Amino acid sequence: MARAHVEPGGGRHPVDGGTAELLRDWDRAGGWELSIDGVPQSYVDLDEPTYLDFAYVRLMGDLLDLLAEPAAPLTVLHLGGGACTLPRYVAATRPGSTQLVVDADGPLIDLVRAELGTAGFKLRVGDARLELARLARASCDVVLGDVFDQARVPVHLTTVEHVREVVRVLRPGGTYAVNIGDGSGLTFTRGQVATLRAAFSYVLLMGDPGVLRGRRFGNLVLVGSDTPLPVAGLTRNAARAAGTARVVSGPDLEAFVGGAKVVTDATAGPPPTPPADLFG
């Protein structure tokens, strides 16, 4: 696939969240990693946008592949942008899709627009929850959440009030998927699953088995919808040889949640912070 923009310059750039760095992947001609203050944020291959390097992003890509008809256009809202890996993926796999990416970091958006391009999607600067409230009811097929502030999810995006705004903008049969980070005990994850279950009829959880057992800190993907989710297809894809993951749903997910309470604006506490040595 030919590029629609010039070769990125790479280097270090000041953004609202710290210092962003674009690092070339010398093993892939079009590969670039975006990090902020040394924490990896995104990986994109500008020559092959269907290549998804991060394991949790691959899980989200699998989900997108299994929604609606293959290659059918979707209306997708991305809360959190980074280098816009999944917007590029949707543009390549579902041509004609309408996509909006919302990110609060204006200088980062400017950097991505200038260095990596925005073919197939639009970028908007703004707070995810505030911009969500501005969107029309039943206007999106998919909402993807991947917002982090200093390596953890902002508190106001972890509550049932936020999730109900997501439900408001989803069309009937629409799907919400959100990336979170958690570790030992998975207390935060259990609360997030309980919160999605309060707003959606069908919920599942995906992630690395070691993270799901609380053995290490890592990314987990939660998915909610008012129609049955493609559990069989996700389970099959998650068991691939490279980057094996687990899908938890149904009675197993109910047992996982236990007595966890729904998180509200009044009760939300700070999400967990990754260990200092997680990123070396």
Secondary structure, DSSP 8 states (H G I E B T S, - for coil): ---SS-----EEEEETTEEEEEEE-TTSTTEEEEEETTEEEEEEESS-TT---SHHHHHHHHHHHHSSSTT---EEEEE--TT-HHHHHHHHHSTT-EEEEEES-HHHHHHHHHHT--TT-EEEES-HHHHHHHS-TT-EEEEEE---BTTB--GGGSSHHHHHHHHHHEEEEEEEEEEEEE-TT-HHHHHHHHHHHTT-SEEEEEE-HHHHTTSS-EEEEEEEESS---HHHHHHHHT-STT--EEEEHHHHHHHHTT-----TTT--------TTTT-
